[in-house]
Amino acid sequence: MSKHSVPLTDWLADAGLRNMLLEEMLDGFSRRLNDMGVPVARSFVGMNTLHSMVRARGLIWDRAIPEIEHFEFGHAGIDVPLVRESPFAPMLPKHRRITLE
């Protein structure tokens, strides 16, 4: 039996409702998966933001590294060949400029 007594889905829902820091949530989720026998070496979480300077944020959890890696993309940083040609490109929303005549 897992050393965590609360089912993973219940723990994750509770963590979100308690506004747990994303770093703590990613760490707890990844460790719980490992404890359940799901061999997770790395986890990634990425999200768009509504920030005027930051288009997206991401976190990488690595079982072998004690610190979670953080990174941010500015709005211009999303429109680069690496992102446009990635398998994630279809999931990125297209922003269109609306002009009034």
PyMOL commands that set and color helices and strands:
alter all, ss='L'
color gray80, all
select helices_A, chain A and resi 8-17+22-35+75-78+81-84+89-91
alter helices_A, ss='H'
color red, helices_A
select strands_A, chain A and resi 42-48+54-62+69-74
alter strands_A, ss='S'
color yellow, strands_A
deselect
rebuild
show_as cartoon
